[in-house]
Amino acid sequence: MVQNVAPMMVDLEQEDFNLLSGVEQGMRFSEWVQRGKLPDFSGLTAENVEYRLDRCLDRSLIQRKTIQYEGYKLTPEGYDALALHTFAERDTVQGFGSSLGVGKESDVYEVQSYKPMALKYHREGYTNFREVMKERDYTSDRDHVSWLYTARKAAEREFERLEALYPDVAVPRPVDHNRHAIVMEKMEGVELARTRVESAQVVGVLDLVLSEMATAYDAGFVHADMSEYNVFLAESGVTVFDWPQAVPADHENAREFLARDVDNIVGYFQRKYPSDVPELDRGDLVDALVASEFETVREHVP
């Protein structure tokens, strides 16, 4: 598990961030950055580089290898520190709170701005790099790809999607983006997978989720990873989150992805609430979403 870097931020100095940024620059060209190149990449003297390396190693912000040559690379904590430092300089983040969720591909924390927000660090490519390389089209055309690049591209894509969809679609309001991190509106409610909806409301909640999918399609995107784990349910309605894998509605496989999303979300409701959700003509349901004609699943019972 990646540790939270926020407590150590007050002890870091600008030259430490210069060193981290230098390692980041070097990692654009190779996984490990040769020590001799760090003064040029960081803008620090050789003596200062030596001092900063020790400080950053002690805080697990970088890793060192000595086989073949002495080289360094950022740890996830080092990349987190760079992003958080940038957010602090922009005054986007003024305080750091507790964890809101830890997943396979992201860590989310509460942060303080003019009101409580959520800070999401993307982790794509760090623990499952080969799998992500195969599945994500934003890495498929590059010969040298580091996990930093993969996570950054995922964050860029998600931020772009949120900007395009908000406020027409019920997604978290995007606030700021840097490297592999996004600051967004803190969502209200509880993850759909962790809730138990009253029988009389089950179909209504399913209709809400499908309506957001229809609106997103009309706005130009298919989520492409819909499940009960990326929908929040609150008294005010639903919020759909986690959009880095979203594809344009004119993508050659967009309808296939939409059909899979429908299967995932309808299947979840039918498994959890079998007496409340009838069998549905899912192909007809997908047609209605694409045509912006969806109103309720009750109209798609065969």
Number of C-alpha atoms within 10 A of each C-alpha: 7 11 9 16 18 15 8 10 12 7 8 15 11 9 16 23 19 19 25 28 20 23 28 23 15 21 22 15 12 13 19 20 25 19 17 12 14 25 19 12 18 22 15 18 12 16 9 14 22 15 14 21 21 13 17 19 16 11 14 16 22 22 16 16 13 9 7 6 11 13 19 24 23 25 18 21 18 24 24 24 21 23 19 23 19 17 20 14 11 11 12 19 23 15 14 20 14 10 14 14 11 14 10 12 16 17 19 19 20 21 24 16 16 10 10 18 25 25 28 23 26 29 25 26 22 18 12 13 15 11 11 20 20 10 11 16 11 15 18 12 9 8 7 12 19 19 21 24 19 23 24 23 20 26 27 20 18 23 25 15 24 23 15 16 22 15 12 12 21 22 25 23 19 23 16 15 22 19 21 24 29 24 26 22 17 18 20 15 16 15 18 19 16 11 13 10 15 11 12 9 11 18 19 14 18 18 18 19 23 23 20 19 26 25 20 26 25 18 16 17 23 29 24 23 20 25 20 19 16 16 22 22 23 15 7 8 13 23 23 23 19 22 23 23 19 20 23 18 20 12 13 10 14 19 18 14 20 25 19 18 21 23 16 15 19 23 17 16 19 16 10 14 17 12 9 15 20 17 15 16 13 18 13 15 22 24 14 18 24 19 12 15 13 21 16 16 21 13 13 18 13 10
